Amino acid sequence: MNVTRENIDALNAVVKVDIAKEDYSDQVEKILTDYRKTANIPGFRKGHVPMTMVKKQYGKAVLVDEVNKLLQDALGNYLTEEKLDVLGNPLPKPQDDLDWGSDNFSFEFELGLAPNFEVNLKSKKAITHFNIVADKKMIDDQIVNIRKQYGKIISQKEVSKDSEITGVFENEEKAINNATRITLDKFKGKATEKQFIGAKVGDVVTLKTKKLFNDDHDVMNFLKVSHDDAHGLDIEVNFTISEINTRELADLDQALFDKLFGKDTVTSVTELKDKIKEDSEKQFLQQGDQKLLNDVTENLVENTKFDLPASFLQKWMRTAGETEMDADQAKEEYEKSEKSMRYQLIEGKLIEKHDLQVKFEDLQAHAKEMIKVQMAQFGQMNSSDEELDGIAARILSNKDEVKRLSEQLMSAKLLNLYKTEANLKTKEITYDDFVKEFYS
């Protein structure tokens, strides 16, 4: 057996596998001999069927099977030994005139080769890492929300500016019938507020949904319509009031502090504000880090220049999925996935260069930490290593969980790399400004 390669260019090659009779004849003969022992052909006793008949009936199928096994082994070994970094899978060249009656066979495969390139994390323009902070307004608003949540509910006869209004949104045409509780600050503009002020239980307020709420996504929450229906929804809805309440704000005393954080963890309003700021900014850290991860990814894809074997990949995509595509469909799919392919290659370079591989011990440690956090939420603070190891083992026996945890760990490793090596600048920003700038 002989394997050779012809490089068409830096990104494309053809591998030729020559298989001679001596490569497969002994194994084919052995299999046919075994078949002869068990073959059940009318007119012959078991084990006494002439070999000529066995070969006539089974010979070609056995030959094809053995040659294909040799072919796949030879190709796989060659790619490994030559350390060829291929994209997609080798594509066999069509052979309409293949003669299985011959002694020797030749097969050719097209290869798409990964490009050779370098990744530079030190971009010319610094990438912003946002440090999201809880400002005074946010902390004060959070304190008001806490006082409302733990405050006393007082029934009202009519709606006032600070009322909590319970009722049902209805629209027969769109099959909207949703009971909810709402406050007037959710509505956009003063006109809607004026429609509610002074209204009583049993009153029906008719509203236009277009630009009804400050946040367009509240259309989904309060009317219970789909995301697609929510955007641009322009209908009239009736809101029938069933209950009107206000909240007497809870006192900022030690009883409230203990209820929120445990006994004597917080002992003053100043400490309460500090605790709210600390807890909020821990949550904001994840959002700032995710934004950084996304921005560095975009920057690397945009500024790391290399070519891909586009024609080969489109040809490969035609038969790679569950449903075969035509040329136009494959081209469209390639254009959709090209950016993702580029980043996978870039990420692979970074993982190899900086030794970021996720090892089993990393997964095990990560799983145990995750379990500790979850158990602590239920008051279980002193789990033994044996218990943690057992739960971690069960988690890591699930392939989907292993994949999910591996992706989490790899993201964390890449994020740490970017924070250390990339050209970054830090910008402090309030949470409200961060949301307005990037998510509005």
Secondary structure as GFF3:
##gff-version 3
##sequence-region A 1 440
A	DSSP	beta_strand	2	7	.	.	.	ID=ss1
A	DSSP	beta_strand	12	19	.	.	.	ID=ss2
A	DSSP	alpha_helix	21	38	.	.	.	ID=ss3
A	DSSP	alpha_helix	51	81	.	.	.	ID=ss4
A	DSSP	beta_strand	86	92	.	.	.	ID=ss5
A	DSSP	beta_strand	105	113	.	.	.	ID=ss6
A	DSSP	beta_strand	127	133	.	.	.	ID=ss7
A	DSSP	alpha_helix	136	149	.	.	.	ID=ss8
A	DSSP	beta_strand	152	155	.	.	.	ID=ss9
A	DSSP	beta_strand	164	171	.	.	.	ID=ss10
A	DSSP	beta_strand	176	183	.	.	.	ID=ss11
A	DSSP	three_ten_helix	184	186	.	.	.	ID=ss12
A	DSSP	alpha_helix	190	196	.	.	.	ID=ss13
A	DSSP	beta_strand	204	208	.	.	.	ID=ss14
A	DSSP	alpha_helix	218	223	.	.	.	ID=ss15
A	DSSP	alpha_helix	227	230	.	.	.	ID=ss16
A	DSSP	beta_strand	236	248	.	.	.	ID=ss17
A	DSSP	alpha_helix	254	261	.	.	.	ID=ss18
A	DSSP	alpha_helix	269	303	.	.	.	ID=ss19
A	DSSP	alpha_helix	310	320	.	.	.	ID=ss20
A	DSSP	alpha_helix	327	353	.	.	.	ID=ss21
A	DSSP	alpha_helix	360	377	.	.	.	ID=ss22
A	DSSP	alpha_helix	385	396	.	.	.	ID=ss23
A	DSSP	alpha_helix	399	421	.	.	.	ID=ss24
A	DSSP	beta_strand	424	430	.	.	.	ID=ss25
A	DSSP	alpha_helix	431	439	.	.	.	ID=ss26
###
